Amino acid sequence: MLAGLLLILASYIFSLAGLFGFGTDPEERYALPLILLIYLAAMWSFFGMKFLITSDSVVAVFPPFRYRVPFSDISSVEIVGEFPWYMGWGVRIWGRKLIFAGKHAKAVAIRKNKGFFRTVILVSENPDEFRKRVDVAVR
């Protein structure tokens, strides 16, 4: 992450100095700051991703997205295997599944009784512990 940020900042400094012929047009001067903003927004999302268990629901937060699953809608909670590399990271919609993934690892699948998304998959740091905490909270 830091390497990407440094690369964008170095490119911006080079463009301001007019090195390598980049940044000579006025329109080009706005390209790198825009790329930097997009990059920082993406990093904010990944580092802001968290899964919470409140008094009445499980909440998945992936800025700027937030999804709440009330305990009354949960039919089961189980562990699922790793996702393939081509699934990517972030918030994914796969059929009627909603996936919050920050890495490719084991995840917690929350099956719901109603709603458009019948399965919500959360890739947490410790999926076994998170599943146990959700099971205890639902009961």
Backbone torsions as a table, in degrees:
resi	resn	phi	psi	omega
1	MET	NA	-46.2	-179.7
2	LEU	-64.5	-36.9	179.1
3	ALA	-63.2	-41.3	177.9
4	GLY	-63.5	-41.9	178.6
5	LEU	-64.3	-43.7	178.7
6	LEU	-64.8	-38.1	177.9
7	LEU	-62.8	-44.0	179.3
8	ILE	-65.8	-44.2	179.4
9	LEU	-64.5	-41.2	178.0
10	ALA	-63.3	-42.1	177.8
11	SER	-62.1	-39.1	179.7
12	TYR	-66.1	-42.7	178.5
13	ILE	-63.7	-42.3	177.6
14	PHE	-62.5	-37.3	-179.8
15	SER	-69.4	-36.6	177.6
16	LEU	-65.1	-34.5	-179.9
17	ALA	-82.1	-9.3	-179.9
18	GLY	78.5	16.6	179.1
19	LEU	-73.9	149.4	177.2
20	PHE	62.7	13.3	176.7
21	GLY	75.3	2.9	179.2
22	PHE	-93.0	138.9	177.3
23	GLY	92.3	9.4	179.2
24	THR	-77.0	-29.0	175.5
25	ASP	-86.4	141.5	-179.4
26	PRO	-59.0	-33.2	-179.4
27	GLU	-66.9	-31.5	-177.8
28	GLU	-69.6	-24.2	-179.1
29	ARG	-66.8	-21.2	-179.8
30	TYR	-91.8	-12.3	-177.1
31	ALA	-67.0	-50.7	-177.0
32	LEU	-66.9	-41.0	174.8
33	PRO	-61.7	-34.7	177.0
34	LEU	-66.3	-43.1	177.1
35	ILE	-61.7	-41.2	178.6
36	LEU	-62.1	-42.7	178.0
37	LEU	-63.1	-42.5	178.6
38	ILE	-64.0	-43.0	179.3
39	TYR	-62.1	-45.9	179.7
40	LEU	-65.6	-35.9	176.7
41	ALA	-65.1	-40.6	178.3
42	ALA	-64.5	-43.4	179.2
43	MET	-66.3	-37.8	176.5
44	TRP	-60.1	-41.0	179.2
45	SER	-63.3	-47.9	-177.0
46	PHE	-66.4	-40.6	-179.6
47	PHE	-79.6	-15.9	177.9
48	GLY	-92.1	-3.1	-178.5
49	MET	-69.3	128.8	177.6
50	LYS	-153.9	157.9	179.4
51	PHE	-123.9	125.5	-174.9
52	LEU	-117.9	148.6	171.5
53	ILE	-115.3	111.0	179.7
54	THR	-95.7	-170.9	-178.5
55	SER	-69.9	-22.3	-177.0
56	ASP	-133.6	4.8	-176.8
57	SER	-163.2	169.1	169.9
58	VAL	-105.6	131.1	-176.9
59	VAL	-120.2	128.0	174.5
60	ALA	-105.9	125.5	-179.0
61	VAL	-119.3	122.6	174.1
62	PHE	-138.5	88.1	-170.6
63	PRO	-46.8	132.9	4.8
64	PRO	-91.9	12.0	-177.0
65	PHE	-91.8	146.5	177.1
66	ARG	-143.7	131.8	-180.0
67	TYR	-133.0	132.0	-175.5
68	ARG	-115.0	132.1	176.0
69	VAL	-117.6	106.0	178.1
70	PRO	-64.0	145.4	178.7
71	PHE	-57.9	-32.6	-178.5
72	SER	-66.1	-20.9	179.8
73	ASP	-90.8	-10.8	-174.4
74	ILE	-82.1	125.3	176.5
75	SER	-99.0	-33.8	176.9
76	SER	-159.1	159.8	177.3
77	VAL	-133.0	127.2	-178.6
78	GLU	-145.8	166.8	178.1
79	ILE	-94.7	136.1	175.4
80	VAL	-118.6	158.6	-177.6
81	GLY	-72.3	-177.4	-178.9
82	GLU	-65.8	150.7	176.4
83	PHE	-86.9	148.2	176.0
84	PRO	-68.0	157.3	-176.3
85	TRP	-60.6	-30.9	-176.3
86	TYR	-75.0	-5.5	177.2
87	MET	-72.4	-25.2	179.2
88	GLY	77.8	-170.6	-179.4
89	TRP	-123.2	162.9	178.4
90	GLY	106.8	-155.6	177.0
91	VAL	-91.9	123.8	-177.2
92	ARG	-124.5	141.3	172.5
93	ILE	-112.1	122.1	-177.5
94	TRP	-131.1	92.9	-173.5
95	GLY	68.6	-122.0	177.5
96	ARG	-103.5	23.5	176.2
97	LYS	-106.9	140.3	174.0
98	LEU	-113.7	122.7	-172.9
99	ILE	-118.9	129.4	173.4
100	PHE	-111.4	103.7	-174.1
101	ALA	-126.7	126.0	174.4
102	GLY	-110.7	-3.8	177.6
103	LYS	-164.6	173.0	178.1
104	HIS	-102.1	100.2	-176.5
105	ALA	-155.9	180.0	174.6
106	LYS	-59.1	152.4	-176.0
107	ALA	-141.2	169.0	176.1
108	VAL	-103.3	125.4	177.3
109	ALA	-105.1	121.2	177.8
110	ILE	-104.4	114.8	178.8
111	ARG	-90.9	136.5	-176.1
112	LYS	-114.5	154.9	177.5
113	ASN	-80.7	-31.8	-175.2
114	LYS	-145.8	172.2	-178.7
115	GLY	102.0	163.9	-178.9
116	PHE	-65.9	-48.1	178.2
117	PHE	-84.7	110.6	-178.6
118	ARG	-85.7	-16.3	177.4
119	THR	-134.9	130.5	175.0
120	VAL	-117.6	122.8	-176.8
121	ILE	-110.6	126.9	-178.1
122	LEU	-119.8	119.5	177.7
123	VAL	-92.7	96.1	-177.2
124	SER	-99.2	170.1	179.8
125	GLU	-64.8	-41.7	-179.2
126	ASN	-129.2	85.3	-173.2
127	PRO	-64.2	-34.9	-179.8
128	ASP	-64.3	-45.5	178.5
129	GLU	-65.9	-41.3	179.8
130	PHE	-63.9	-40.7	178.0
131	ARG	-61.7	-43.5	178.9
132	LYS	-62.3	-42.5	179.6
133	ARG	-64.1	-38.6	178.4
134	VAL	-68.1	-42.8	177.7
135	ASP	-58.0	-44.2	179.3
136	VAL	-64.8	-41.8	-177.8
137	ALA	-68.8	-33.1	-178.4
138	VAL	-71.0	-33.7	-177.2
139	ARG	-72.6	NA	NA
